[in-house]
Amino acid sequence: MNQQKTTQVLSPTGHFTVLLSPTPRGARLARLLAVEWMRDHEVPYGVTETATQLVAELAANAATHGRVAGRSFRLALLSRPDALRVEVTDTRGVDRPRLQPTCPEGESGRGLILVEALADRWGVELGPVPRKTVWAEVDLAHR
């Protein structure tokens, strides 16, 4: 019989935190773990879909632009009665993400435009050095 070792993502509280490698694989794992946590916590479908895209974009940014060799990035999901907050923390605090005009022919540069469009609020918090946290919130009331 083929047996696989699995890890269940259960949290009795309204938050989830995990450290991941700053690689495309780590970014993909962030999205998969977030989906499982939201399913286990019965987050409404519309919020789950939006938050999944936010996690994908923020984790990809951390793996691409916030990568520092040998240092992980942190994904945190914080559930409140009125909103779900997604936080991604990396150790490249000197590179603050900002919306920039995109080139129509460019293959990248649209992640924060998606975050701006999907999130009800988003921002960047610096510190402690050398960290920065990019966060996005999705309101539960109108979804």
Buried (B, 14 or more C-beta within 10 A) or exposed (E): EEEEEEEEBEEEEEBBEBEBBBBEEBBBBBBEBBBBBBEEBEBEEEBBBBBBBBBBBBBBBBBBBBBEEEBBBBBBBBBEEEBBBBBBBBBBBEEEBEEEEEEEEEEEEEBBBBBEEBBBEBEEEEEEEEBBBBBBBBBBEEB
